[in-house]
Structures are given as C-alpha cells and as structure tokens.
Amino acid sequence: MNQRIAEVRRKTAETEISLTLNLDGTGRCDVDCPVGFLGHMLASFCKHGLFDLSGSLRGDLQVDQHHLVEDTGIVLGMAFAKALGDCRGIFRTGYFAFPMDETLATCAVDFGGRSFLVCNTDLSEAPLVSLGADGRESSFQTDTFEDFWQGFVSGARCNLHLDILRGRSDHHKMEALFKAASRAVRAAVAVDPRRADAIPSAKGVIV
C-alpha cells in the first residue's frame, strides 16, 4: 500500500497552521498547540484513530480562540482529503459509539465528497478553566467545539454526525465525541480488501 501522508500549510491574517498527517500511523501526536484542551483533544484523536500528526498552530488568541480552533479543523480536514486522494479502495463510511463514564457519544462519517455537519452536543458553553504550563490560568471556549468540526468537514469534504446520547460533564462530552470521531474516521479511511483499488461510489468518482 502506498504511503498515505499529507502535509498542509495554511496562513491567513488570523492564523498560521502547519500539519503533517499519516493515516496509517501508530497514534503519535506532536503538535505545538497553544490551547491546552485542544492539544489534549488532538492527542486523543490520534491515539484512538492510530493517526500520526505533527506540526504547529499559531493564531490571534488575543482576540479569542475561534479563529485558531476553526482553522485547525479546516487544515486537519484538508490533510485528510489530500492523504485520501480520490478515496480509491477505502471503506468510505464509518460509525462508532464511545462511552466515557456517564457520557455516551456517537459519530457517523462519510467521505463522500460533500460537506455537511450535524452536531448535537448539549454543551453548557461555559469555558473549561485550567492552568497553563506557565502556571497561569487558561481556558477552552466550549462554543468553539462545533467550529472545529465545521472546519473539518469543510476541509475534508465529508458528512459528519456527532451526537451526545447522554452525559453531564462538558469535558467528557467533548472528549468522547473526539474519540468516537477518531474511531469512525479510522474505520472509514481503512483500506477495504474486497474493494481493491475501486472508487467507493456508484458514480465512479467521489465529488
């Protein structure tokens, strides 16, 4: 199997993001991320999806986290699209239900060439507060969670349905959804041994 590795760099007046993705990795995540919770989510996504991801994220955090979080989703989605190419030989769709203590999250994904997001999270939208590496108080704006996945589907050109079936903790809800997404995406991008190198669409092309 050819290596399915992609590097994407994207620079705007608001963010500068560089990511390298290996679809057939071992779960390593080495991303220089200034937002602690986002870094934690990317690491979980890689660990459970067995993706290798490296790079750096920079953005106008003096404004707020929206630009950086959304643009990270865009670039990660673009990396998946680039690594998959014409999607030849993959399963294309995937689904996973991930339990995390009191929370149960599900994700369904289709790399069918069209971008659409359904995101039912029932988050409180209160920021998660933590201490940064320098000992200063930092936080994650939970209202940017959906922005990340909207960016992802835009870049990856996929359908993505994220649902919380039950749960209490915002942390658990978001982490369980990232993990459910990683497993669903992992299943979708896996090579189907029965499909050989055929494109998984009755159209004969993913558009």
C-alpha positions in Angstrom: 0.0 0.0 0.0 1.3 3.4 -0.9 2.0 5.8 2.0 -1.0 8.0 2.7 0.8 11.0 4.1 -0.2 14.7 3.6 1.3 18.0 4.6 -0.8 21.1 4.6 0.2 24.7 5.4 -2.3 27.5 5.7 -1.5 31.1 6.6 -4.0 33.9 6.9 -4.0 37.3 8.7 -5.5 35.5 11.7 -3.7 32.1 11.9 -0.7 30.2 10.7 -1.1 26.4 10.8 1.1 23.6 9.5 0.1 19.9 9.9 1.5 16.6 8.6 -0.8 13.6 8.8 -0.1 9.9 8.3 -3.3 7.9 8.0 -1.5 4.7 8.7 0.4 5.7 11.8 0.7 4.4 15.4 -1.2 7.2 17.2 1.6 9.7 17.7 0.7 13.4 18.2 3.4 16.0 18.2 1.6 19.3 17.6 2.7 22.5 19.2 -0.6 23.8 20.3 -1.1 27.0 22.5 -4.6 25.9 23.7 -4.2 23.1 26.2 -7.6 21.4 25.8 -7.4 21.5 22.0 -4.0 19.8 22.2 -5.5 17.2 24.5 -8.3 16.5 22.0 -5.9 16.2 19.1 -3.8 13.8 21.1 -6.9 11.7 21.9 -8.0 11.8 18.3 -4.6 10.4 17.1 -4.3 7.8 19.8 -7.7 6.2 19.2 -7.6 6.7 15.4 -4.0 5.4 15.0 -3.1 8.6 13.1 0.3 10.3 13.3 0.0 14.1 13.4 2.7 16.7 13.8 3.0 20.4 13.2 2.3 23.8 14.8 -0.6 26.1 15.5 -0.5 29.8 15.8 -3.3 32.3 15.9 -4.7 35.6 17.2 -5.5 34.4 20.7 -5.6 38.0 21.9 -8.9 38.2 20.0 -10.3 34.8 21.2 -9.9 31.1 20.3 -12.4 30.9 17.5 -10.0 31.6 14.6 -7.4 29.1 15.7 -9.7 26.3 16.7 -11.8 26.6 13.5 -8.8 26.9 11.2 -7.1 23.9 12.9 -10.2 21.9 11.9 -10.0 23.2 8.4 -6.4 22.2 8.0 -6.8 18.8 9.6 -9.7 18.2 7.2 -7.6 19.3 4.2 -4.9 16.9 5.3 -7.4 14.0 5.3 -8.7 15.0 1.9 -5.1 15.3 0.5 -4.0 12.0 2.0 -7.1 10.1 0.7 -6.8 11.5 -2.8 -9.7 10.1 -4.9 -10.6 7.7 -2.0 -9.8 4.7 -4.1 -10.1 1.4 -2.1 -11.3 2.7 1.2 -14.5 1.8 3.1 -15.6 5.4 2.9 -18.1 5.3 5.8 -17.7 4.6 9.5 -19.6 4.7 12.8 -18.6 4.4 16.4 -20.3 4.7 19.8 -17.8 5.8 22.5 -18.7 5.6 26.3 -16.9 7.8 28.8 -18.2 7.3 32.3 -21.6 8.9 32.4 -21.4 10.1 28.7 -22.2 8.2 25.6 -21.2 9.7 22.3 -21.7 8.6 18.7 -20.2 9.6 15.4 -21.1 8.7 11.8 -18.9 9.8 8.9 -19.0 9.6 5.1 -16.1 10.7 3.0 -18.4 11.1 0.0 -17.2 14.4 -1.3 -19.9 16.6 0.2 -19.5 18.7 3.4 -22.3 18.6 6.0 -22.2 18.7 9.8 -24.8 17.7 12.3 -23.5 18.4 15.9 -25.8 17.7 18.8 -23.7 18.2 21.9 -25.9 19.8 24.6 -22.8 21.6 25.9 -23.3 24.3 28.6 -20.9 26.6 26.7 -19.2 27.5 30.0 -15.4 27.7 29.4 -13.3 24.9 30.8 -10.7 26.6 33.1 -7.2 25.1 33.7 -3.7 26.1 34.4 -1.2 26.5 31.6 2.4 25.2 31.6 3.5 28.6 32.9 1.1 28.4 35.9 -1.3 31.0 34.5 -5.0 30.4 34.3 -6.1 29.4 30.8 -9.4 28.1 29.4 -11.1 26.5 26.4 -14.0 28.2 24.8 -16.5 25.3 24.5 -18.6 27.2 21.9 -15.7 26.7 19.5 -16.1 22.9 19.6 -18.6 22.9 16.8 -16.5 25.4 14.9 -13.6 22.9 14.9 -15.8 20.2 13.3 -17.4 22.6 10.9 -14.0 23.5 9.7 -13.1 19.8 9.5 -16.0 18.8 7.3 -15.3 21.8 5.1 -11.7 20.8 4.6 -12.3 17.0 4.3 -15.4 17.3 2.2 -17.3 14.7 4.3 -20.6 14.3 6.1 -20.2 14.1 9.9 -22.8 13.5 12.5 -21.8 14.0 16.1 -24.4 13.2 18.9 -24.4 13.0 22.7 -26.9 10.4 23.7 -26.4 11.1 27.4 -23.9 12.9 29.7 -23.2 15.5 32.3 -19.6 16.8 32.1 -18.7 19.1 29.2 -15.2 17.7 29.3 -16.5 14.1 28.9 -18.9 15.1 26.2 -16.3 16.7 24.0 -13.6 14.1 24.6 -16.0 11.2 24.0 -17.0 12.9 20.7 -13.4 13.3 19.6 -12.7 9.7 20.4 -15.9 8.5 18.7 -14.9 10.6 15.7 -11.4 9.2 15.6 -12.7 5.6 15.6 -15.4 6.3 13.0 -12.9 8.1 10.7 -10.4 5.3 11.3 -13.0 2.8 10.0 -13.9 5.0 7.1 -10.4 5.6 5.8 -9.3 2.0 6.3 -8.5 0.0 3.1 -11.2 -2.4 2.1 -9.5 -5.7 1.0 -12.6 -6.6 -1.1 -12.7 -3.3 -2.9 -9.1 -3.5 -4.3 -8.4 -0.1 -5.9 -12.0 0.7 -6.9 -13.6 4.0 -6.0 -16.3 3.5 -3.4 -19.2 5.2 -5.3 -21.8 4.2 -7.8 -20.9 7.4 -9.7 -17.4 6.1 -10.2 -15.9 9.2 -8.7 -16.1 11.0 -5.3 -17.3 14.5 -5.9 
